[in-house]
Amino acid sequence: MEDFKQPSNIWYEEFMKTHKTRILDPDGWDRRNYQYSFYEEDVTYAEFMNRLFQSTCMGILEDFKKDTI
């Protein structure tokens, strides 16, 4: 399952079901070709999370704490 890939927008939809995090500035994605980078390029969940954490986001920190317990 860790090799399963899908576009970031699909990972983001799934992520938002349990985390209330809004991407303010998508630094983790290629902003020169954002359409491809976020909506078309297939990535693993780990790659998606890496890109998300490189981005400027607004959310509830408590949501992330429950994942690490």
Secondary structure, DSSP 4 states (H G I P E B T S, - for coil): -TT--EEHHHHHHHHHTT--EEEEE-TTS-GGGHHHHHHTSEE-HHHHHHHHHHSEEEE-HHHHHHHH-
